[in-house]
Amino acid sequence: MGPAGLGAALLALYSVRASLDKAHVVLVLLLVVLLGSAAGGRILGLVLAVGGFLAFDFWFLPPYNTFVVADPLDWLVLLSFLATGIVAAQLLARAQREAARANTRAQEVDRLASLGSETLSVARADEALLAITRVMANTLEVSKCHLFPVRSPERTVSDAIPSGAQSDDLATWVALNGGTAWTLMDGTTRTEAPSGSPANVPAVARALYVPMRVRDRTVGVLYLADDAGISLDPTRQRYLDALAHYAALGLERLRLTGEAEHAEALRAADRLKDALMATVSHDLRTPLTTIRGLAHDIASEGDERAYVIEDEVIRLNALVTDLLDLSRLNAGGIPLTLAYNTADELMGAALQMVGGAAAQREIRASIDPADPLLVGRFDLAHSVRIIGNLLENAIKYSPIDQPIDFTVRRDGAMLVFDVADRGRGVPESERERIFAPFHRAPSQRPDVGGTGLGLAIAKGLADAQQGTLTCTTRDGGGSVFTLRLPAADLSTDFA
């Protein structure tokens, strides 16, 4: 209802002016102002309020057909009508703005809810990304929408830019610099330094490249294109900000899913390797036993080559035993007999085990004189094997004229066994890797044989007994291998 409506109302009121009270006229004119404000906005409401004010004075207040006000109280009526009309128009306009803003927010929520339903309804991360691109294209009203993950550390796009994009140089620039780039309708380009989302998109932009970030790290590039041009008003800009964040999370999910699948594939391959190793190691024992028995029989007939065969069978059988034990350790199935044993018993058994290999080498074994009776709770046989491996390594890699120090002491709740040599030592970068199966440090002597399983088995046996096995550098050169096993207290455990 506009000026025409106001005129119609005035004519109707004028026709019955003699029978109307001032309040009747005011109420009808206020209704016209409210209807006009609702239909045409605040400006129209203000125009109708002023027009009604003048018409009310001219036609409905004596003396009629003049703007003279005879009764001073009529000014109160006039000014009250004008103020009420203006305030009503303002309040109605504000309410309309709030309603429009609420409607916009509701649309944004609907868009985000649509995005959520699209992404949650798919199981695969790559399908979720396709769903996100569909929602973004519909929401932003563009014909093309693509997401390009980036590779680290090169920070280049990992997928080729599809047909329609000008070149992959802009996407690579965005990935490297974290800024925003546009391709204009005339084919020229524009870039903007990193400052959040693009603020002033050119009205004639044909393509837009936006960085997608997760925790201040660029994980991909969002590519939008439309031959008719891209224009982002504030509402669409908010859509872009929110949807680009969702898209970045989708790319991060895709990356994490790929890493998880790769890790699971490696675990499956590792389990298969362990199973195969255990099976082959177990099945090799029977033919090795047969070969050794036949070699022994042939040796009894005087053929010295049989002794060579028997020695090689013994070496191969030891390797098979190591492989079988390693597979059991990896599977957590190696049997343990935890019991109370003394440190000197363990040291004596280990020295006896390496007695043949030590030959003329000096091994200086000692127990802490402050506590000569050290007791621990561990598997004696497996612990002897650990110490034996450490002593054999020290014998192999240390100079023949240098003694090997073998000591034990108590440190809190643990017994600490140290095997220290004067060899080349182990570089710091190798101190963890030397405990990996089949790994040998580059600093080790090339003329020393071995499969690289001894330390791996020793560490596995230590871990299985709630102990630890570590390697450190010895002062003056060499290495110190430290085995820690749970200690026992005579006063409490044997009370």
VONU-652779 format. One record per residue (C-alpha): z negated, x negated, y; residue in three letters. Coordinates in steps of 0.05 Angstrom, whole numbers, padded with zeros to 5 digits, always signed. Layout:
# VONU-652779
ZXYala ...
//
This chain:
# VONU-652779
+00000+00000+00000met +00023-00031+00065gly +00036-00009+00137pro +00075+00051+00111ala +00014+00074+00073gly -00029+00065+00134leu +00021+00106+00176gly +00022+00162+00124ala -00054+00164+00123ala -00057+00167+00199leu -00007+00224+00202leu -00047+00263+00151ala -00111+00252+00188leu -00079+00268+00255tyr -00054+00334+00230ser -00126+00357+00217val -00159+00317+00272arg -00196+00376+00301ala -00234+00390+00237ser -00251+00317+00220leu -00314+00277+00234asp -00311+00203+00252lys -00341+00185+00184ala -00283+00219+00148his -00232+00178+00186val -00271+00113+00174val -00275+00125+00099leu -00201+00141+00092val -00180+00080+00133leu -00227+00034+00093leu -00196+00060+00029leu -00127+00043+00057val -00151-00028+00075val -00180-00039+00004leu -00117-00014-00030leu -00073-00057+00015gly -00116-00119+00001ser -00113-00106-00074ala -00038-00097-00073ala -00016-00148-00020gly -00072-00198-00013gly -00119-00219+00042arg -00068-00223+00100ile -00043-00152+00088leu -00115-00128+00085gly -00132-00161+00151leu -00069-00131+00184val -00088-00062+00159leu -00159-00070+00183ala -00137-00088+00254val -00083-00034+00254gly -00134+00018+00230gly -00182-00005+00284phe -00131+00006+00339leu -00106+00072+00311ala -00176+00098+00302phe -00192+00083+00375asp -00125+00110+00401phe -00120+00176+00364trp -00189+00195+00338phe -00239+00176+00393leu -00241+00213+00458pro -00208+00208+00506pro -00150+00214+00457tyr -00085+00175+00462asn -00119+00118+00502thr -00156+00056+00484phe -00214+00077+00528val -00281+00088+00492val -00322+00140+00528ala -00384+00139+00484asp -00416+00070+00478pro -00440+00089+00408leu -00367+00094+00387asp -00362+00018+00395trp -00413+00012+00339leu -00369+00055+00295val -00306+00017+00313leu -00336-00053+00305leu -00371-00033+00240ser -00304-00008+00212phe -00268-00072+00233leu -00322-00118+00205ala -00326-00078+00140thr -00251-00080+00132gly -00247-00155+00144ile -00305-00171+00098val -00277-00125+00044ala -00209-00159+00049ala -00240-00228+00044gln -00285-00210-00015leu -00228-00177-00053leu -00183-00237-00041ala -00238-00283-00067arg -00248-00240-00128ala -00173-00242-00141gln -00173-00318-00136arg -00231-00323-00184glu -00197-00276-00232ala -00133-00317-00228ala -00172-00381-00239arg -00208-00350-00298ala -00142-00327-00326asn -00115-00397-00320thr -00175-00425-00356arg -00167-00373-00410ala -00095-00394-00419gln -00116-00467-00424glu -00168-00449-00476val -00115-00409-00514asp -00068-00469-00512arg -00123-00516-00537leu -00143-00465-00590ala -00071-00461-00611ser -00069-00537-00615leu -00133-00537-00657gly -00107-00484-00705ser -00041-00521-00712glu -00074-00588-00727thr -00129-00561-00772leu -00081-00521-00814ser -00047-00584-00840val -00076-00634-00888ala -00036-00696-00871arg -00045-00736-00807ala +00030-00743-00796asp +00039-00667-00802glu -00017-00658-00751ala +00021-00702-00702leu +00084-00659-00711leu +00042-00598-00697ala +00015-00630-00634ile +00084-00647-00608thr +00107-00574-00619arg +00048-00547-00580val +00058-00598-00524met +00133-00582-00518ala +00118-00507-00513asn +00060-00515-00465thr +00094-00563-00418leu +00162-00528-00426glu +00202-00590-00442val +00258-00597-00492ser +00236-00663-00523lys +00167-00689-00541cys +00155-00750-00584his +00095-00794-00600leu +00104-00869-00611phe +00046-00909-00643pro +00041-00981-00621val +00031-01043-00664arg -00024-01094-00652ser -00026-01147-00627pro +00045-01143-00601glu +00032-01074-00569arg +00104-01053-00580thr +00127-00985-00602val +00133-00982-00677ser +00187-00928-00680asp +00256-00929-00650ala +00264-00886-00588ile +00303-00823-00608pro +00370-00804-00579ser +00360-00778-00509gly +00313-00832-00486ala +00343-00883-00439gln +00316-00945-00474ser +00257-00970-00511asp +00241-01019-00455asp +00202-00966-00416leu +00161-00946-00477ala +00146-01019-00491thr +00126-01031-00418trp +00078-00971-00421val +00049-00997-00487ala +00039-01067-00458leu +00014-01048-00389asn -00019-00981-00398gly +00019-00952-00338gly +00064-00891-00332thr +00140-00892-00327ala +00194-00842-00308trp +00269-00838-00317thr +00300-00801-00258leu +00361-00755-00260met +00406-00810-00232asp +00387-00858-00288gly +00340-00901-00247thr +00269-00914-00268thr +00201-00915-00235arg +00136-00944-00260thr +00064-00935-00238glu +00006-00982-00250ala -00050-00958-00296pro -00091-00906-00259ser -00104-00851-00309gly -00053-00796-00317ser +00010-00792-00274pro -00008-00763-00207ala +00058-00749-00172asn +00113-00737-00221val +00182-00737-00187pro +00212-00667-00185ala +00277-00695-00212val +00247-00735-00269ala +00287-00729-00333arg +00238-00767-00378ala +00165-00785-00374leu +00128-00840-00412tyr +00052-00832-00414val +00002-00881-00447pro -00045-00850-00498met -00113-00883-00499arg -00174-00882-00545val -00235-00919-00519arg -00194-00955-00466asp -00144-00979-00518arg -00071-00957-00516thr -00055-00929-00584val +00012-00899-00569gly +00063-00874-00519val +00078-00800-00504leu +00151-00787-00488tyr +00172-00722-00453leu +00243-00706-00433ala +00283-00647-00407asp +00353-00647-00379asp +00334-00595-00327ala +00279-00640-00300gly +00205-00645-00311ile +00156-00616-00260ser +00081-00618-00272leu +00040-00573-00228asp -00036-00581-00228pro -00044-00533-00286thr +00008-00569-00329arg -00023-00634-00308gln -00089-00612-00338arg -00052-00591-00400tyr -00020-00659-00404leu -00087-00695-00397asp -00120-00654-00451ala -00061-00653-00500leu -00048-00728-00491ala -00120-00741-00510his -00112-00698-00572tyr -00048-00735-00588ala -00082-00802-00580ala -00136-00780-00629leu -00082-00758-00676gly -00049-00826-00674leu -00116-00860-00685glu -00128-00814-00744arg -00060-00833-00772leu -00076-00906-00765arg -00145-00899-00797leu -00115-00857-00853thr -00064-00911-00867gly -00117-00964-00868glu -00161-00922-00914ala -00102-00910-00962glu -00087-00985-00962his -00159-01002-00976ala -00162-00951-01032glu -00098-00980-01062ala -00130-01049-01059leu -00193-01023-01092arg -00152-00989-01147ala -00113-01053-01158ala -00178-01092-01161asp -00207-01043-01212arg -00144-01049-01253leu -00147-01124-01249lys -00219-01124-01272asp -00204-01077-01329ala -00144-01119-01350leu -00184-01183-01344met -00240-01155-01386ala -00193-01128-01439thr -00152-01192-01444val -00214-01236-01444ser -00246-01196-01500his -00183-01194-01542asp -00171-01269-01535leu -00237-01287-01568arg -00215-01267-01638thr -00152-01310-01641pro -00189-01368-01608leu -00243-01365-01661thr -00189-01365-01715thr -00152-01424-01683ile -00217-01463-01677arg -00234-01450-01750gly -00165-01472-01773leu -00168-01535-01729ala -00236-01552-01759his -00207-01545-01830asp -00147-01588-01813ile -00192-01641-01781ala -00231-01645-01845ser -00166-01667-01879glu -00161-01727-01833gly -00110-01702-01781asp -00139-01726-01714glu -00094-01680-01675arg -00138-01623-01699ala -00195-01651-01656tyr -00151-01645-01595val -00135-01573-01613ile -00209-01558-01624glu -00228-01588-01556asp -00175-01548-01521glu -00198-01485-01556val -00269-01498-01533ile -00244-01505-01461arg -00202-01442-01467leu -00259-01404-01497asn -00304-01425-01439ala -00250-01399-01390leu -00246-01333-01428val -00322-01328-01426thr -00321-01339-01350asp -00267-01286-01341leu -00304-01236-01383leu -00369-01249-01346asp -00334-01244-01278leu -00304-01176-01297ser -00372-01152-01320arg -00404-01175-01256leu -00352-01139-01214asn -00363-01076-01255ala -00439-01083-01250gly -00445-01082-01325gly -00473-01151-01342ile -00539-01145-01381pro -00601-01174-01349leu -00668-01192-01380thr -00716-01198-01322leu -00781-01232-01342ala -00834-01278-01314tyr -00812-01351-01320asn -00836-01416-01289thr -00793-01458-01243ala -00803-01521-01283asp -00778-01486-01346glu -00715-01466-01309leu -00705-01535-01281met -00714-01568-01349gly -00665-01522-01384ala -00613-01533-01329ala -00621-01609-01333leu -00613-01606-01408gln -00550-01563-01400met -00515-01616-01356val -00543-01676-01393gly -00476-01694-01424gly -00437-01686-01360ala -00488-01725-01319ala -00480-01788-01362ala -00503-01845-01318gln -00512-01802-01255arg -00581-01799-01224glu -00609-01730-01214ile -00675-01731-01176arg -00713-01668-01195ala -00778-01651-01160ser -00826-01593-01151ile -00866-01579-01088asp -00930-01618-01100pro -00969-01567-01059ala -00954-01513-01110asp -00934-01543-01177pro -00940-01479-01217leu -00885-01435-01188leu -00870-01370-01224val -00813-01322-01213gly -00785-01259-01243arg -00713-01272-01263phe -00666-01276-01322asp -00677-01346-01350leu -00610-01353-01386ala -00568-01330-01327his -00609-01371-01278ser -00599-01433-01321val -00525-01419-01318arg -00527-01414-01242ile -00565-01480-01233ile -00520-01512-01286gly -00457-01493-01247asn -00487-01521-01183leu -00507-01587-01216leu -00439-01594-01250glu -00404-01584-01182asn -00449-01636-01150ala -00433-01685-01207ile -00358-01672-01198lys -00353-01678-01123tyr -00405-01729-01102ser -00397-01806-01105pro -00419-01836-01171ile -00467-01884-01136asp -00504-01829-01098gln -00562-01790-01129pro -00564-01714-01132ile -00628-01682-01107asp -00654-01622-01145phe -00716-01590-01115thr -00755-01525-01117val -00806-01495-01069arg -00834-01427-01051arg -00813-01392-00987asp -00850-01326-00978gly -00830-01278-01034ala -00774-01323-01060met -00768-01386-01102leu -00718-01433-01069val -00678-01481-01112phe -00637-01534-01074asp -00581-01576-01104val -00561-01628-01052ala -00504-01678-01059asp -00469-01731-01017arg -00398-01707-01027gly -00346-01690-00975arg -00382-01626-00957gly -00355-01556-00946val -00325-01537-00878pro -00360-01480-00843glu -00298-01437-00848ser -00300-01444-00924glu -00373-01431-00937arg -00363-01358-00955glu -00294-01365-00986arg -00316-01417-01038ile -00354-01361-01073phe -00290-01321-01082ala -00258-01323-01152pro -00205-01377-01162phe -00216-01406-01093his -00224-01481-01082arg -00240-01512-01015ala -00184-01556-00987pro -00234-01613-00979ser -00247-01617-01053gln -00219-01674-01092arg -00151-01658-01122pro -00165-01699-01185asp -00223-01654-01205val -00204-01598-01252gly -00232-01528-01254gly -00211-01456-01246thr -00254-01438-01185gly -00296-01387-01224leu -00362-01424-01229gly -00388-01410-01159leu -00362-01338-01161ala -00400-01325-01226ile -00462-01361-01200ala -00464-01318-01137lys -00453-01255-01177gly -00510-01272-01224leu -00555-01288-01165ala -00539-01222-01131asp -00551-01184-01195ala -00622-01210-01197gln -00636-01191-01124gln -00628-01264-01104gly -00579-01302-01060thr -00535-01363-01065leu -00513-01400-01002thr -00482-01465-00980cys -00501-01507-00920thr -00485-01577-00893thr -00532-01633-00912arg -00557-01680-00858asp -00521-01746-00866gly -00462-01715-00903gly -00454-01673-00964gly -00473-01601-00983ser -00535-01564-01002val -00529-01504-01048phe -00590-01459-01044thr -00609-01408-01097leu -00664-01358-01080arg -00697-01318-01135leu -00755-01269-01132pro -00823-01303-01138ala -00885-01277-01173ala -00959-01281-01154asp -01006-01302-01209leu -01065-01268-01174ser -01033-01199-01171thr -00976-01196-01222asp -01018-01223-01279phe -01086-01192-01260ala 
//
